Amino acid sequence: MTTAVHPYVDALLTGTRDLPTSPHGWLNERRGLALERANALSVPTTRDEEWRFTDLTQLTRLQLRAPGAPAEIAPEAVLPYIVPEAGSRIVFVDGVFVPQLSSTASAVSGVRVAPLATALKTDAGRLEPHLARLAGFEQNVFVALNTAHLRDGAVVVISKGQICEKPVHILHIATQAGTAAYPRCVVIAEAGAECTVVEEYQAMSEDAYLTNAVTEIAVAARARVRHIKLQCENARAFHIASCAVVVAKDASYTSHTVSLGARLSRYDLSVALNGEGAFAQMDGLALISGRQLADTHTLIDHTQPNGRSAQLHKTIVGGAAHAVFNGKIFVRPGAQLTDSSQQSRNLLLSDKATVDTKPQLEIFADDVKCAHGATVGQLDAEQLFYLRSRGLTETVARNLLTYAFGASVIERIPVRSIVERLERAVMAQTGAAA
């Protein structure tokens, strides 16, 4: 095995030597290519433009190992994270599928939810065009590491014309300190299919660890996918995730991303509108305090005519926390009649909180309608005074105004129990931040 150019990457690749060989040659080939790229790449630093606000020094100082056998978790311990509306649930502990905590059977014909090992036996033909192909690892060391470690993951396949009315819940739980887990998720919605997927990350450990997650979503013609991502890692954890989405003709992808936890989190979301009339709506909310850092990078790539996209990203930053948003809308030549908008709205709850925001437009077509904007500010003093004059304490008034700021993102989430859970989390966290 070749030694990686970066010693930290070399240490993280140790576990790849123990991976069993897959019976699918194409999967072995992709793992091998990812391993080669990981060996050749370095951990990004603040000298890299895409990482200039996100210092990974603390992460590289951690001595991380592959998780051992997953901890045994009693079913009642998972109850706080249950989504009652879900029709199926697949649970991973420290990156390993746990069947006794999962319920993958679906009442809808043509809806299959399974761990990767099972899906490779039954749906390898559907997986081959997408798995480790949508999320490119050529220039991203973390995607390369995830692909080199590819062994377990969640697969959701919605067959042609099927409508999955109940959400699919993919729950990842971290329990072991000093470990690096590599969750993988693949969602395939065939032509005319519809589904809602909840991708959630929770912690049952208070110590430092790394979650390095990759999600790949393929939305075929006229299909609709609603994707909810909840990041609730512990306050010492590191969460680095990438999501790659391709959207075909007249199809739609809607994303709701909420980041509450982790000492440092980074989310790269790339959506390619590859069919005429494709649509994407992307909502994001980062609520952080203390010394947290939350970095979100997004790309909406309009490649065909008549595409539409709308993005709203909000941050609520307290304490000495730091939020970063870099969002790019790219309109390629020939993608005429594109209609795209992007808004970055940021709320500072303390004098030490910081935000770096950079919305971008790159347009190479002449008949388009595109707009973007960004604001950074504090709570409105007049609104605070009004609420306090009505008898509310300052803390309650600040909580109400802060929740109202984030409500436009939270309330659009199409799963009521998640909305209610986030309402409680926002009220609790903003009270601490204030």
C-alpha positions in Angstrom: 0.0 0.0 0.0 1.4 3.4 -1.0 2.1 5.9 1.7 -0.1 9.0 1.5 1.5 12.4 1.0 -0.1 13.7 4.2 0.6 11.7 7.4 -2.9 12.4 8.7 -4.5 11.0 5.6 -2.1 8.0 5.8 -3.3 7.3 9.4 -7.0 7.5 8.3 -6.4 5.0 5.5 -5.1 2.3 7.8 -8.5 0.6 8.0 -8.8 0.2 4.3 -6.4 -2.7 4.4 -9.0 -4.8 6.3 -11.9 -4.2 3.9 -13.2 -7.4 2.3 -13.1 -7.7 -1.5 -16.5 -7.1 -3.1 -17.9 -9.6 -5.7 -18.6 -6.5 -7.9 -15.5 -5.5 -9.8 -16.8 -2.0 -10.5 -17.0 -1.3 -6.7 -13.5 -2.7 -6.1 -12.2 -0.5 -8.9 -13.8 2.7 -7.5 -12.5 1.9 -4.0 -9.0 1.5 -5.5 -9.2 4.7 -7.5 -10.4 6.6 -4.4 -7.5 5.1 -2.4 -5.1 6.4 -5.0 -6.5 9.8 -4.9 -6.6 9.9 -1.1 -2.9 9.0 -1.1 -2.2 11.8 -3.5 -4.2 14.6 -1.8 -3.5 16.7 1.3 -5.7 17.9 4.0 -6.9 21.4 3.0 -5.6 24.4 4.9 -6.7 28.0 5.1 -4.4 28.7 2.2 -6.9 26.9 0.0 -9.5 29.3 -1.3 -12.4 26.9 -0.6 -11.2 26.4 3.0 -9.8 29.8 3.9 -12.2 30.4 6.8 -12.1 26.8 8.1 -9.0 25.7 10.0 -8.7 21.9 10.3 -5.7 22.0 12.6 -7.7 20.8 15.6 -9.0 17.8 13.6 -5.5 16.8 12.3 -4.2 16.8 15.9 -6.7 14.0 16.8 -5.5 10.5 16.9 -8.4 8.7 15.2 -9.0 5.0 14.6 -11.7 3.0 12.9 -14.6 2.2 15.2 -14.7 -1.2 16.8 -17.8 -3.2 17.1 -20.8 -0.9 17.5 -22.0 -0.2 21.0 -25.1 -2.1 22.1 -27.9 0.5 22.3 -31.2 -0.3 24.0 -34.2 0.4 21.7 -35.6 2.9 24.3 -32.4 5.0 24.0 -33.3 5.7 20.4 -36.8 6.9 21.2 -35.9 10.6 21.4 -34.8 10.5 17.8 -37.8 8.5 16.4 -39.7 10.2 13.6 -43.3 8.8 14.1 -44.3 9.8 10.6 -41.7 7.6 9.0 -42.7 4.4 7.2 -39.2 2.9 7.5 -36.1 3.5 9.5 -32.5 2.4 9.1 -30.1 2.9 11.9 -26.3 3.0 11.9 -24.2 3.0 15.1 -20.6 4.2 14.6 -21.1 3.7 10.8 -22.4 0.1 11.1 -25.9 -1.0 10.3 -27.8 -2.3 13.3 -30.8 -4.4 12.2 -32.4 -4.7 15.7 -32.9 -0.9 15.8 -34.1 -0.6 12.2 -37.4 -1.2 10.5 -36.8 -1.3 6.7 -40.0 -3.0 5.5 -42.2 -0.7 3.5 -45.9 -1.0 3.0 -45.5 0.6 -0.5 -44.6 -1.8 -3.3 -41.6 -0.6 -5.2 -40.0 1.2 -2.2 -36.8 -0.5 -1.0 -34.8 0.6 2.0 -31.8 -1.5 2.8 -28.2 -1.5 4.0 -25.6 -1.4 1.3 -24.6 -5.1 1.5 -28.2 -6.2 0.9 -28.8 -3.6 -1.9 -25.7 -4.8 -3.7 -27.2 -8.3 -3.8 -30.6 -7.2 -5.1 -30.1 -3.8 -6.8 -26.5 -3.8 -8.0 -27.7 -2.8 -11.5 -29.5 0.3 -10.1 -26.6 1.2 -7.9 -23.7 0.9 -10.4 -24.4 4.2 -12.3 -24.6 6.2 -9.1 -22.6 4.7 -6.2 -19.2 6.5 -5.9 -19.9 8.2 -9.2 -22.1 11.2 -8.3 -19.8 12.5 -5.5 -16.5 13.1 -7.1 -13.4 12.2 -5.1 -10.7 13.5 -7.6 -10.2 16.8 -5.7 -11.9 16.1 -2.4 -9.8 14.2 0.1 -12.7 13.6 2.5 -14.9 12.1 -0.3 -11.9 10.0 -1.4 -11.4 8.7 2.2 -15.1 7.9 2.5 -15.0 6.0 -0.8 -11.8 4.1 0.0 -13.6 3.0 3.3 -16.8 2.2 1.5 -18.3 -0.9 3.1 -21.7 0.0 4.8 -24.4 2.5 4.1 -28.0 3.2 3.4 -29.7 2.7 0.1 -33.2 4.0 -0.8 -34.7 3.0 -4.2 -38.1 4.3 -5.3 -39.2 2.5 -8.4 -40.7 4.1 -11.4 -44.0 5.9 -10.7 -44.1 4.9 -7.0 -45.1 7.5 -4.4 -43.6 6.9 -0.9 -45.9 9.0 1.2 -44.2 8.3 4.5 -40.7 9.6 5.1 -37.7 7.3 5.1 -35.6 7.9 8.2 -31.8 7.3 8.1 -30.4 7.7 11.6 -26.6 7.8 12.4 -25.6 7.5 16.0 -22.0 8.1 17.3 -21.0 6.4 20.5 -17.2 5.9 20.4 -14.6 8.6 21.2 -11.5 9.0 19.0 -13.0 7.3 16.0 -13.6 8.2 12.3 -16.8 6.9 10.8 -17.7 7.0 7.1 -21.5 6.9 6.5 -22.7 6.5 3.0 -26.2 7.1 1.7 -27.6 6.6 -1.9 -31.1 7.7 -2.9 -32.4 6.7 -6.3 -35.8 8.0 -7.4 -36.8 6.6 -10.7 -39.0 8.3 -13.3 -42.1 9.8 -11.7 -41.3 8.6 -8.2 -41.7 10.6 -5.0 -40.1 10.3 -1.6 -39.0 12.2 1.5 -35.7 11.2 3.1 -34.6 12.3 6.6 -30.8 12.0 7.1 -30.0 12.5 10.8 -26.8 12.6 12.8 -26.9 12.2 16.7 -24.3 11.6 19.4 -24.3 9.4 22.5 -20.7 10.4 23.3 -19.4 13.6 24.7 -15.9 13.1 23.4 -14.2 14.1 20.1 -14.7 11.9 17.0 -15.1 12.4 13.2 -18.1 11.8 11.0 -17.1 11.9 7.4 -20.3 11.4 5.4 -21.2 11.2 1.7 -24.7 11.2 0.2 -25.6 10.7 -3.5 -29.0 11.4 -4.8 -30.3 10.7 -8.3 -33.6 12.2 -9.3 -34.9 10.9 -12.6 -37.4 12.5 -15.0 -40.5 13.9 -13.3 -39.5 12.5 -9.9 -39.6 14.5 -6.7 -37.2 14.1 -3.7 -37.4 16.0 -0.5 -34.2 15.7 1.6 -34.0 16.7 5.2 -30.5 16.7 6.8 -30.2 17.2 10.6 -26.7 17.5 12.1 -26.8 17.3 15.9 -23.4 16.0 16.7 -21.9 16.7 20.2 -20.0 19.9 21.0 -16.5 18.3 20.6 -17.2 16.4 17.4 -16.1 17.1 13.8 -18.7 16.6 11.0 -17.6 16.8 7.4 -20.2 15.9 4.8 -20.7 16.0 1.1 -23.9 15.6 -0.9 -24.1 15.3 -4.7 -27.4 15.5 -6.5 -28.4 15.1 -10.1 -31.8 16.2 -11.3 -33.3 15.1 -14.6 -35.9 16.7 -16.9 -38.9 18.2 -15.2 -37.8 16.7 -11.8 -37.4 18.5 -8.5 -35.1 18.3 -5.5 -35.9 20.1 -2.3 -33.3 20.3 0.5 -33.8 21.3 4.2 -30.5 21.4 6.1 -30.3 22.2 9.8 -26.9 22.3 11.6 -27.0 22.6 15.4 -24.0 20.5 16.7 -20.3 19.8 16.2 -17.3 21.8 17.2 -16.5 22.1 13.5 -18.9 21.2 10.7 -18.5 21.5 6.9 -21.2 20.7 4.4 -20.7 20.7 0.6 -23.9 20.4 -1.3 -23.7 20.2 -5.1 -26.9 20.1 -7.2 -26.7 19.6 -11.0 -29.9 20.5 -12.9 -29.2 18.2 -15.8 -32.6 18.2 -17.5 -34.7 20.9 -19.1 -37.3 22.2 -16.6 -35.5 20.8 -13.6 -36.1 22.5 -10.2 -34.2 22.8 -7.0 -35.1 24.5 -3.7 -32.5 24.6 -1.0 -33.1 25.8 2.5 -30.4 25.9 5.2 -30.1 26.9 8.8 -27.0 26.9 11.0 -27.6 27.7 14.7 -24.3 27.8 16.6 -22.8 29.3 19.8 -19.8 29.0 22.0 -16.7 28.4 19.8 -18.5 26.3 17.1 -17.7 26.8 13.4 -20.3 25.9 10.7 -19.2 26.1 7.1 -21.6 25.5 4.2 -20.6 25.5 0.6 -23.2 25.0 -2.1 -23.3 24.8 -5.9 -26.4 24.9 -8.1 -25.3 24.0 -11.6 -27.8 24.9 -14.3 -26.8 22.9 -17.4 -30.1 23.0 -19.4 -32.8 25.5 -20.4 -35.8 26.5 -18.4 -34.3 25.4 -15.0 -35.4 27.0 -11.8 -33.8 27.2 -8.4 -34.3 29.1 -5.1 -32.0 29.1 -2.1 -32.4 30.6 1.3 -29.6 30.1 3.8 -29.7 31.5 7.3 -27.3 31.5 10.2 -27.9 32.3 13.9 -24.5 32.9 15.6 -24.0 33.4 19.3 -21.0 33.4 21.7 -17.7 33.5 19.8 -19.0 31.1 17.1 -18.2 31.5 13.4 -20.5 30.8 10.4 -19.4 30.5 6.8 -21.5 30.4 3.7 -20.3 30.2 0.1 -23.0 29.6 -2.4 -22.5 29.6 -6.1 -25.1 29.6 -8.9 -23.6 28.5 -12.2 -25.5 29.0 -15.5 -23.8 27.2 -18.4 -23.9 28.3 -22.0 -27.2 27.3 -23.6 -29.1 27.2 -20.2 -31.4 29.9 -21.4 -34.5 31.0 -19.5 -33.0 30.0 -16.2 -34.7 31.5 -13.2 -32.6 31.4 -10.0 -32.4 33.3 -6.7 -30.1 33.0 -3.7 -30.4 34.7 -0.3 -28.0 34.6 2.6 -29.4 36.0 5.9 -27.3 36.1 9.0 -28.1 37.0 12.6 -25.4 37.8 15.2 -26.4 37.3 18.8 -23.1 38.6 20.4 -20.3 41.0 19.7 -17.8 38.2 19.3 -19.9 36.2 16.8 -18.7 36.3 13.2 -20.1 35.5 9.8 -18.3 35.2 6.4 -20.8 35.0 3.5 -20.2 34.9 -0.2 -23.1 34.4 -2.6 -21.9 34.1 -6.2 -23.4 34.1 -9.7 -21.5 32.9 -12.7 -23.7 33.3 -15.8 -22.7 32.2 -19.3 -26.2 32.6 -20.9 -27.8 35.8 -21.9 -31.6 35.2 -21.4 -31.8 34.5 -17.7 -33.3 35.9 -14.5 -30.9 35.5 -11.6 -30.5 37.4 -8.3 -28.6 37.1 -5.1 -28.2 39.0 -1.8 -26.7 38.8 1.7 -27.4 40.6 5.0 -25.6 40.4 8.4 -27.1 42.0 11.4 -28.3 41.8 15.1 -31.7 41.6 16.6 -33.8 44.7 16.0 -33.6 47.0 19.1 -37.1 48.4 18.5 -38.7 44.9 18.3 -36.9 43.9 21.5 -38.1 47.0 23.3 -41.7 46.4 22.1 -41.7 42.8 23.4 -40.2 43.8 26.7 -42.8 46.6 27.0 -45.4 43.9 26.8 -44.0 42.2 29.9 -41.6 39.7 28.4 -38.1 39.2 29.9 -35.2 40.0 27.7 -34.3 36.3 27.3 -37.8 35.4 26.3 -38.0 38.3 23.9 -34.6 37.4 22.3 -35.7 33.8 22.0 -38.9 34.7 20.3 -37.3 37.0 17.8 -34.5 34.6 17.1 -36.9 31.7 16.5 -38.9 34.0 14.2 -35.8 34.6 12.2 -35.2 30.9 11.7 -38.9 29.9 11.3 -39.0 30.5 7.6 -36.5 27.6 7.2 -37.8 25.3 10.0 -41.5 25.6 9.2 -41.1 24.6 5.6 -39.8 21.2 6.7 -42.6 18.7 5.6 -42.4 16.5 8.8 -44.3 17.9 11.7 -42.4 16.0 14.5 -39.1 17.3 13.2 -40.4 20.9 13.1 -41.6 20.6 16.8 -38.3 19.1 17.8 -36.3 21.9 16.2 -38.6 24.5 17.7 -37.6 23.2 21.2 -33.9 23.0 20.2 -33.9 26.6 18.9 -35.5 28.0 22.1 -33.1 26.1 24.3 -30.0 26.9 22.3 -30.7 30.6 21.8 -31.4 31.1 25.5 -27.9 29.8 26.2 -26.4 31.9 23.4 -28.0 35.1 24.6 
